[in-house]
Amino acid sequence: MDFNFTEEQTLLENMVTSFVRDNYPWEVREAIVKTEEGWKPENWSQFAELGLLGVPFAEEFGGLGGSVVDTMIVMEQFGKGLVVEPYMPSVVLAGGLISSLGSKEQVESIIPNIISGDVRYAFAHSEPQSRFDLFDVKTSAAVSGDDFILNGFKSVVFGGPIATHLIISARTSGDQRDTNGITLFLVDKKSEGLTLQNYPTIDEYRASEVVIENLKVSKDMVLGEVDNAYNAIDENIDRSTIAVCAEAVGILEVLKDATIDYCKNRKQFGQAIGKNQSIQHRLVDMMIEYEQSKSILYMACTSNLSDPTSRKKAVSAAKARIGKAIKYVGENAIQLHGGMGMVDEYLVSHYFKRATMLGVLFGNEDYHMKRFSDITQANVSKITDSNTSHIT
């Protein structure tokens, strides 16, 4: 299999690399996160001008028609710069849901505005009790004439403070943990009945707690079919998980390189600490963890994502393996930097905090190891049953 990028993908990588280098030096990034807004609208406008907001969308709507590999390229470079603008929440996740579920009218009216940067969506799905279970939804939506009335609470809505609109998941039928009965609604963030409590996360990004009280939403604002949104949510969260893994791989590269440079230059007892053999072994192990993470990311990107079983196995394998690498590379980067690794004035602690957040986003290592194991066991059982039936 050829893992080399196409000419267009190489140009995309060079363009994003140049943007991060020119617009996200460490001092500029630190100034951005210290503002009340926590992001820079001018950067979002530049994303639109460069065509980055259109990477995953079809050409017929003004996008670039990019693949999951193209999104990976963008996210990996954004990881290297710790870019705080909400590309994954708004473009990859929310944009993916609209593209896959929206009616022709909805897609034609919304996607071009996402690509132009005029609107930004955030997906409000997580609830305090749901943890990583996408089907655990208590927020309710009851029919009232030509509208739905929504009530509930959504937690840790990434990109919520920066969004202009929300996609809210709510239960229109069934019990709290049923996969059937979940519906998505498109909502203007200024709608009466929505209250957002915005805050910075530990990694200096922005999120919201969303209180929903008697929110009236027209039936025209239902995204997809009533009661039948779960499969699309599951698929788009998986695709977004690959984007998260790509961002994490970019961060791991920075942590690895920064630690190697530090060990080459930091001297104790008249020589660089990098000449110590035990430290050299740890640096080599960090390199191995990074390389294995990049390899399994490529595996996930080139898997058959249209098949649910193949997709889930590939995504969970990548997320679990990269989660392990985050822990090892991050902790060793902090330890080998000594006291410098802990100070806010130095970049390593910030990259470590972001990597740690990515390690638990959309499922931590244990969750994805279990999901991978469950899928594998189910496949083995099917094969066994099939063979038994054939013999009989």
DAUR-V981566 format. One record per residue. N is the residue number from 1. RES is the residue in one small letter. PHI is phi in radians with two decimals (NA if undefined). PSI is psi as a letter, one per 20 degrees, with the letter a starting at -180 (* if undefined). Layout:
BEGIN
N/RES/PHI/PSI
N/RES/PHI/PSI
END
This chain:
BEGIN
1/m/NA/p
2/d/-1.55/o
3/f/-1.73/j
4/n/-1.29/q
5/f/-1.26/q
6/t/-1.24/r
7/e/-1.06/g
8/e/-1.15/h
9/q/-1.19/h
10/t/-1.12/g
11/l/-1.13/g
12/l/-1.09/g
13/e/-1.06/g
14/n/-1.13/h
15/m/-1.17/g
16/v/-1.18/h
17/t/-1.05/g
18/s/-1.14/h
19/f/-1.08/g
20/v/-1.08/g
21/r/-1.11/g
22/d/-1.47/h
23/n/-1.95/i
24/y/-2.23/l
25/p/-1.08/q
26/w/-0.97/g
27/e/-1.15/h
28/v/-1.20/g
29/r/-1.07/g
30/e/-1.13/h
31/a/-1.17/h
32/i/-1.12/g
33/v/-1.25/i
34/k/-1.49/i
35/t/-1.31/r
36/e/-1.11/h
37/e/-1.30/h
38/g/1.39/j
39/w/-2.73/r
40/k/-2.17/o
41/p/-0.99/h
42/e/-1.08/h
43/n/-1.15/h
44/w/-1.10/g
45/s/-1.10/h
46/q/-1.23/h
47/f/-0.99/g
48/a/-1.12/g
49/e/-1.10/h
50/l/-1.39/i
51/g/1.50/j
52/l/-1.19/h
53/l/-1.22/i
54/g/-1.78/j
55/v/-0.95/g
56/p/-1.47/i
57/f/-1.70/q
58/a/-1.12/q
59/e/-1.13/h
60/e/-1.14/i
61/f/-1.83/j
62/g/1.68/j
63/g/-1.52/a
64/l/-1.70/i
65/g/1.14/k
66/g/-1.30/q
67/s/-1.65/a
68/v/-1.10/h
69/v/-1.18/h
70/d/-1.10/g
71/t/-1.10/h
72/m/-1.02/g
73/i/-1.05/g
74/v/-1.09/g
75/m/-1.19/h
76/e/-1.12/g
77/q/-1.22/h
78/f/-1.11/h
79/g/-1.09/h
80/k/-1.11/h
81/g/-1.73/i
82/l/0.89/l
83/v/-1.13/p
84/v/-1.68/i
85/e/-1.12/q
86/p/-1.41/m
87/y/-1.17/g
88/m/-1.13/g
89/p/-1.07/g
90/s/-1.53/g
91/v/-1.53/g
92/v/-1.30/g
93/l/-1.41/f
94/a/-1.11/g
95/g/-1.09/h
96/g/-1.14/h
97/l/-1.12/g
98/i/-1.15/g
99/s/-1.13/h
100/s/-1.50/h
101/l/-1.95/h
102/g/-1.16/q
103/s/-1.21/r
104/k/-1.00/g
105/e/-1.17/g
106/q/-1.13/g
107/v/-1.11/g
108/e/-1.17/h
109/s/-1.59/h
110/i/-1.71/g
111/i/-1.02/g
112/p/-1.03/h
113/n/-1.31/h
114/i/-1.18/g
115/i/-1.11/h
116/s/-1.36/i
117/g/1.52/j
118/d/-1.32/h
119/v/-2.26/q
120/r/-2.39/p
121/y/-1.85/q
122/a/-2.28/q
123/f/-1.69/o
124/a/-1.68/n
125/h/-2.24/h
126/s/-1.30/q
127/e/-2.25/q
128/p/-0.94/h
129/q/-1.57/i
130/s/-1.42/h
131/r/0.90/d
132/f/-1.78/j
133/d/-1.50/o
134/l/-1.18/h
135/f/-1.51/i
136/d/-1.47/n
137/v/-2.27/o
138/k/-1.76/h
139/t/-0.97/p
140/s/-1.90/q
141/a/-2.39/o
142/a/-1.94/q
143/v/-1.23/p
144/s/-2.47/n
145/g/1.16/c
146/d/-1.62/j
147/d/-2.20/r
148/f/-1.99/q
149/i/-1.92/o
150/l/-1.80/p
151/n/-2.48/p
152/g/2.77/a
153/f/-2.59/p
154/k/-2.12/p
155/s/-1.98/q
156/v/0.82/m
157/v/-1.52/n
158/f/-1.17/p
159/g/1.42/j
160/g/-1.01/g
161/p/-1.12/h
162/i/-1.65/i
163/a/-1.25/q
164/t/-1.72/h
165/h/-2.43/q
166/l/-2.13/q
167/i/-1.88/o
168/i/-1.92/p
169/s/-1.59/p
170/a/-2.56/q
171/r/-1.61/p
172/t/-1.81/i
173/s/-2.89/r
174/g/1.44/a
175/d/-1.53/r
176/q/-0.93/h
177/r/-1.95/k
178/d/-1.40/q
179/t/-1.31/h
180/n/-1.43/q
181/g/1.75/j
182/i/-1.76/p
183/t/-2.25/q
184/l/-1.86/q
185/f/-2.25/p
186/l/-1.58/p
187/v/-2.36/p
188/d/-1.23/p
189/k/-1.14/i
190/k/-1.52/j
191/s/-1.09/q
192/e/-1.19/p
193/g/1.91/i
194/l/-1.87/p
195/t/-2.27/p
196/l/-1.90/p
197/q/-1.92/o
198/n/-1.63/q
199/y/-2.79/q
200/p/-1.45/q
201/t/-1.47/r
202/i/-1.07/h
203/d/-1.69/j
204/e/1.31/j
205/y/-1.61/a
206/r/-2.16/q
207/a/-2.54/r
208/s/-2.41/q
209/e/-1.72/p
210/v/-2.04/o
211/v/-1.70/p
212/i/-2.07/o
213/e/-2.25/o
214/n/0.88/l
215/l/-1.37/p
216/k/-1.60/p
217/v/-2.23/p
218/s/-1.13/q
219/k/-1.09/h
220/d/-1.19/i
221/m/-1.66/j
222/v/-1.26/p
223/l/-1.72/o
224/g/1.45/b
225/e/-1.56/q
226/v/-1.10/p
227/d/1.30/i
228/n/-2.26/k
229/a/-1.69/i
230/y/-1.04/g
231/n/-1.07/h
232/a/-1.20/h
233/i/-1.07/g
234/d/-1.03/g
235/e/-1.15/g
236/n/-1.28/h
237/i/-1.14/h
238/d/-1.09/g
239/r/-1.12/h
240/s/-1.22/h
241/t/-1.12/h
242/i/-1.10/h
243/a/-1.10/g
244/v/-1.09/g
245/c/-1.09/h
246/a/-1.12/g
247/e/-1.07/g
248/a/-1.11/h
249/v/-1.11/h
250/g/-1.07/g
251/i/-1.17/g
252/l/-1.05/h
253/e/-1.11/g
254/v/-1.13/g
255/l/-1.07/g
256/k/-1.07/g
257/d/-1.15/g
258/a/-1.12/h
259/t/-1.24/g
260/i/-1.06/g
261/d/-1.07/g
262/y/-1.10/g
263/c/-1.21/h
264/k/-1.29/h
265/n/-1.79/h
266/r/-1.36/p
267/k/-1.94/p
268/q/-2.39/p
269/f/0.97/k
270/g/1.48/j
271/q/-2.53/q
272/a/-1.12/p
273/i/-1.15/i
274/g/-1.20/i
275/k/-1.44/i
276/n/-1.23/p
277/q/-1.11/h
278/s/-1.12/h
279/i/-1.23/h
280/q/-1.05/g
281/h/-1.08/g
282/r/-1.19/h
283/l/-1.13/h
284/v/-1.11/g
285/d/-1.11/h
286/m/-1.10/g
287/m/-1.09/g
288/i/-1.10/g
289/e/-1.05/g
290/y/-1.11/g
291/e/-1.11/g
292/q/-1.15/h
293/s/-1.12/g
294/k/-1.16/h
295/s/-1.14/g
296/i/-1.28/h
297/l/-1.12/g
298/y/-1.09/h
299/m/-1.04/g
300/a/-1.11/g
301/c/-1.17/h
302/t/-1.72/j
303/s/-1.34/r
304/n/-1.40/n
305/l/-1.34/i
306/s/-1.37/i
307/d/-1.64/o
308/p/-0.98/g
309/t/-1.16/g
310/s/-1.09/g
311/r/-1.10/g
312/k/-1.11/g
313/k/-1.11/g
314/a/-1.14/g
315/v/-1.16/g
316/s/-1.17/h
317/a/-1.07/g
318/a/-1.18/g
319/k/-1.16/h
320/a/-1.17/g
321/r/-1.18/g
322/i/-1.23/h
323/g/-1.05/g
324/k/-1.13/g
325/a/-1.15/h
326/i/-1.01/g
327/k/-1.10/g
328/y/-1.20/g
329/v/-1.15/g
330/g/-1.11/g
331/e/-1.15/h
332/n/-1.22/h
333/a/-1.07/g
334/i/-1.11/g
335/q/-1.14/g
336/l/-1.28/h
337/h/-1.41/i
338/g/1.14/c
339/g/-1.08/h
340/m/-1.10/h
341/g/-1.23/i
342/m/-1.77/i
343/v/-1.43/q
344/d/-1.21/h
345/e/-1.31/i
346/y/-1.93/q
347/l/-1.23/h
348/v/-1.03/g
349/s/-1.10/h
350/h/-1.23/g
351/y/-1.14/h
352/f/-1.12/g
353/k/-1.13/g
354/r/-1.16/g
355/a/-1.08/g
356/t/-1.10/g
357/m/-1.10/g
358/l/-1.14/h
359/g/-1.12/h
360/v/-1.86/i
361/l/-1.16/p
362/f/1.10/k
363/g/2.05/p
364/n/-1.48/a
365/e/-1.03/g
366/d/-1.10/g
367/y/-1.05/g
368/h/-1.31/h
369/m/-1.11/g
370/k/-1.18/g
371/r/-1.11/g
372/f/-1.07/g
373/s/-1.11/g
374/d/-1.10/g
375/i/-1.15/g
376/t/-1.09/g
377/q/-1.12/h
378/a/-1.10/h
379/n/-1.16/g
380/v/-1.09/g
381/s/-1.11/h
382/k/-1.12/g
383/i/-1.13/g
384/t/-1.08/g
385/d/-1.10/h
386/s/-1.14/g
387/n/-1.15/g
388/t/-1.08/g
389/s/-1.11/h
390/h/-1.15/g
391/i/-1.14/g
392/t/-1.11/*
END
